[in-house]
């Protein structure tokens, strides 16, 4: 029997949408090209992930896990000045204000196994090579397994294929962010410094001496710390040596990071990623929908990646269930959540851009103390409500006169292209989808 929904990809977004669909009686088949566990970056969760994890019934597993508990975030400026720990509980005294630093290979496998336990038909080591279309509608996928192809038909196809973005590439939907042209190099250290007690799991954000970039410092279990540098693409990769050399040079220029890894032993090689901020001009088409990194990826500054994966999966699942029940799996129905989600991503993007522009959040809070909680809500991931938009006008009041507005993510494309419809798209072989 054919499934109601096929999901491409078994990461957090794919596992979330699959589990929530299966919980509501939808027949789901999920195809993941790799075999879990597999390595992935993006280890720090922010508090608002709690609500999706609770709906998934994942909280008991998280609470029993070995993942380091995270209660706060702390900042170190370019001069080495350490801020007081920023405790989430102080803003929202609720269980959700304790979150986790996760090893993604373990977390992602937990999520995928959880989907299986809820009735999702999960297949690993199976590559989806194409999405099948009839007229303007997705009707299934073509799989490749053990060198042989076969087709699986479904009413809805969910693309959760991550940064590979199967449908995003097929239709040319990806738009690179005109501002956040960054890259990252990272590695893992055994025995690096970490605080004690409730500060042990704090995420550290350490600004580089030239103020162009920053280091993440994320304590994980088994005495491992993830330490990575993020900086403009050109300064990190153009005219520089091998990743190892560049990384060590950047550590040397950031005394706060150098001090924390002194005496530690590197536990892995070096990893790098480039040009990673992008978004799709569409969230859905007739019979298909994009979730997680297959739709968008934002700068990792405020650790929003897993939250955006979970929330997009949750929103898409609700739209699919409603569409299947009413017999409407059109682009407008499957993408009904897109405007709200895009607005949330825009809010986090603006905070990221403000940081890179050198905006002083400390000065802002001193000037507008009544908005401290609202800024905090944004930073912990409460992105999908207009209530938080009250911070923007006061923030702009502190801009220097010469400051130009932050360009929108789609600033580099004509408005007509950003708003194009599925019937204007063409498949690589010349067929209209």
N, C-alpha and C positions, 0 to 999 in steps of 0.2 A: 504494500500500500504506500502510495506517495505521501510524504509529509505535507503539512500545511505550510511550514516555513523551513527554508534552508538557511543556515547561518554559516558564513565563510569566516573561519578564524575562531580560535579558542582562548584568546586572551581575556582580560577582565571585561571588556565591552561585550564580546561574543558570549562569554559565560553568563553575564548578567541578563542580557536580552533573552537568551535561551531558557535560563532558569525561570524567569518571571513568566514567560510564555507557557512553559510546561506546567507551572503552578496553576495556571488557569485553563488547563485541559487542551492546549494547543499541541499538535504533533510536530516535533522539531527534530531535524537532523542537523548536526554540526560537523563540519569538516575542517580539520586542522592539519596543515601540511607537515608540521614538525611533530615529534613525539616528546611529550612532557616527561620530566621537567626540562626546561630549556632556559637559557640565560636571557635576562631582560633588565634594562635599567629603569629607574623611576621608583625608588624604594620608599619614599616618605609619603605617608598618608596625611591628609589634613582632616580636621574634625568632622566636616559635613559629609564625609564618606559614611559615617555612622548610620545615617538614615537609610541609605540603600542597602548596606550590609544587614541592617535589622530586617528590612523587608524581604531580603533573600534568605533570612534565617541563618546567616553566616556568623552572627556575633558569638554564639557559644563556641564555635571552632576557633575564632580569633582569640577569644579569652583563654582558651586552653593551649594556645600555640606558644612557641618559644620566642615569638617576635618581641623585640624591645618596645616597652611602652613609651609613648611620646606624650609629654605634657606641655611642651613649650617650644618656642623658637627663640634664638638669640642672635644678635647682629654684632659684627665687629667692623668698624669703619676703617678707612684707608690708613689712618694714623695708629691703628691698633687698639682704639678705645672700645671696650666691651660694654654692650648695653646690659641692663638688668634683664634676667630671663622674662620672656613674655609668656605668662601662663594663661592657657586657654580658659581654664576654670574661672579666672577672675572676671572674664567677660560673660561667660555662660556657665553657671554652676549646674552642670548636668553631666550625666554619664558620657555623653557624646564628646566632651572636652578632653577625654583621654583617648588617644589614637595610637597608631603603631608605626614603627620602622620595619619594613618587611623585606625579606629576601625574595625577589620577584619569582625566581624559579619555584620556590615553595608556595608562595601566595597564589600564583597563577594556577599551579597544579591543584591546590585546595579548591579554588573556584571552579575549575573544570570538573573535578570529581564531584563537587556539590551539584553541578548541573546534571551529571549522570544519575546521582541519587534521586533527583527530582524527575527523572524519566526522559531526559534528553538523550537521543541516540547519537552518541559521540563517536567519531571516527578520527583517529590520529594517523599521521603518515600518509594522508590523502591530499593531493593538490587539486584545487579548483582552477582549471585552466581557462574557463570562459563562463560567462553568464548567458543563458539562452533567452532569446527574444522572439516573440511573435507579434508582428506589427510594432506597436509602440510599448509593449508590455514585457517585463521579465517573467519567464515561465519556468525557470529552473536553472540548473548548472551542469556543466560538463566536468567530470572528474578524471584525474589520471592517477592510477594506482597500479604499482607493479608493471608499469609500461603499457597498460591498457586503459582505454578511455571508455567511460560510460556516462549516461545522462540520468539525472534525477530531476523530476519535475516537482514544482511547488507553486503555491499561490503567491507567496512572498519570498523574496531573496533579501537577506540581510548581509551587507558587506561589512564585516568586522576584521578585515584582512590587515589591519595595522597600517604602518607607513608605506607598505607596498601599494595600498590603495587601488585594488583591481578596477573598480568602476570609475574611480577618480581618474586613473590613467586612460582607461578606455575612451572616456568622453572628454578628456582634457579639462577637467573641472578644477584642478589644483591651482591656487593662487598663492605665491610666496609672499610672506609679509614684507612690506617695503621698509619697515623699521627694524624688526627683530631678525636681522641677518647675522645670527650668532653660530658659534660652534662650541663643542665641549670635548675635553680630554679627561679621562678619569682612570683610577685604579683603586685597589683595595689594600688596606693596611691591617696587619695583625699586631695588636698590642699598642695601638695609638692611644693618645690621651682621651679619656672621657671623664665627665663629672660623675659624682656619686648621687645616690638617692633619686629623687624625682627629676633631677637634672641630667641623669645618665643618658636618657634618650632624646635630649633636645637636639633639634636640627640647628646647626650653626651656619650662618651666612657671613662669609668673611670677604670684605671688599679688597680688591687688589690695590697695590700702591698707586697705580696710575689712574685708578677710579674707572677704568674702562670695563672691568669684568669683576668676577667674584668666584669664590670657592664654595661648593657645598661640602658639608661635613656631617655625615649621617652615621650614627652608631648602630651597628647591627649585632645580632647574637653571634655566639662563638668567638667573641673578642675581635670582631672584624669591624672596620670603619670604612665606609665609602667616601672617597675624597675626589672631587672633580672640579676642574676650572672651566668657567664659561666666559667667553669674551667675543668681541666682534670677529667675524670669520677671517678677515684679512690679517688682523693682528695675531691671530692664533695659528694660521696655517700658511699664509703667503710668505715665502722667503725664510721659513723656519726649517729646522732639521726634523729628524724623526720624532714621532709622538713622545717617546720617552725623554728625549732631550728637551723638547718644548715644555713638557710637564714639569721637569725638574727645574728649568729656568723660571717658570711661573711660581713654583713653590718658593724658590729662592728670593723672589721679589715680594713675597707675602709673609712677613715674619710671623704673623699669628698662625698661619698654616704650618710653616716650617717648624715652629716650636711644638705644635701638637703631634707631628709625625716623627719628631726626633726620637731615636731609639726604637722606633717601630720597624717591623719587617714587612716588606711588600709581599702580599699574598697571591697576586695575579700579575698578568701582563698589563698592558695599557690598552684602553678602548677610546674610540673617538667617534663623533657624529658631527655632521656639518649641515648648515642651512636647514634647520629643522622646524621653523615656524611657518605654517601654511594653513589654509582653509579651503574647503570646497565651495564653489558657487551654488551648489544645490545639496540639500540634505536627503532628497528622495525623488523618485520618479515613479511611473506606473509599475507597481509590483516590486519595487526595490527601495531600499533605504540604507543610508550610511551611518555607522556608529563608531565611536572611539577615534583612534588615530586614522581610520579610513575616511573620516570626515575632516578632522582638524587636529593639529598639534600646536601647543603654545609653549613659549619659553618656560623652563623648569623652575624659575626663580622662587615661586611661592608653592611649589609642589602640587600643582593642580591637576597633573596628568591623570592619575587614577580616578580622582573625583569626576573629571569630565568624561572618562570612559564609562564609569558606573552610571552617571546621570543620563548620558545619551542613551545607554542601553535600556535604562528604566523608562525614559520618555518614549523611546521607539517601541518598546514592548506594549505600552499602554495604547499607543496609536494603532499598532497592528491588531491587538485584541479587539479594539473597537471596530476597526475596519473589517476584520473577518466576520464579526457578529452581524454587521450591517450589509455585508457583501460589497463593501467599497474599499478597494485597495488601490485607489488612484494616488497620484503624486500628492495632491492636496491633503488627502486623509493621512497617508503614511508620513508626510512631512509637516503635519499640523503643529508639531512641537518645535520646529526649526527656528521661528522668530524668537521664541523665549530662550532657547538654548544659545542662539547666536548673541543675544543681548547679554547673557551671562558670561560668555567667552569675552565679549567686548569689555565688560567691566573688569575682569581679571587682567586682560591685555593692557588696559589703561593703567592699572596699578604697576604692572611690569614696566611699561614705558616711562612712567613717572620716576621710578627708581633709577633707570638708566639715564634719565635726564638730570639727575642730581637733586630731585625734589626732596625737601626735608620733611619727613613725616613727623619728626619730633617737634619741629617748629609749628607744623599744622595743628597738632594736638594741643600745643600750648596756646595757640591763638583761638582754637575752637574746641575747648575741652568737652563740650557737650556732644561732639561728633566722634569722640574716641571709640565708643562702642560700635558705631556704625562702620568706621574704618576697620575695626577688628572683625566685624561680621564679614566684610568682604575678604579679608585675609584668611579666614578660616573656611571660606568657600560658600558663604550664603549669598550666592551670585544671582539667583533667579527670581528676584523681587525688585520692583521699582522703589521700594522703601529706601534702599541704600543709595539711590541716586542723589539724595540730598547733600552728599559730600562734594559733588563736582564743582558747583559754583563757588563755594568757599575756597576750594583748592585752587581754582583759577585766580582767585583774588590775590594769591600770594606769588603768582608768576612774575618774573622780571619782565619789563616792558618788551624786551626783544624776543621773548619766547614765542616760537611759532606753534600753532596747534598741532597736536599729534595726528598724523595722517591715518585715515581708516585702513583696515587691513586690505581692502580691495582698491586702494587708491590708484594702483597702476593699471587698472583696466577700465574701459568705458562702462558707464552705467548700464547700457543696453546689454553688454556681455555679461555683467554680473547678474542680470535678471533674466538671462535666456532660459527658454523652456525646453523640455525634453524633446519636443517635436522638431527642434532646430539642431539636435545632435545627430551625428553620423558615426556609425561603427567604422573601424579601420578598413574593412573590406568595401566600404562605400554604401552599405545598407543603412537605412534609418532604423533605429531601434524600435 
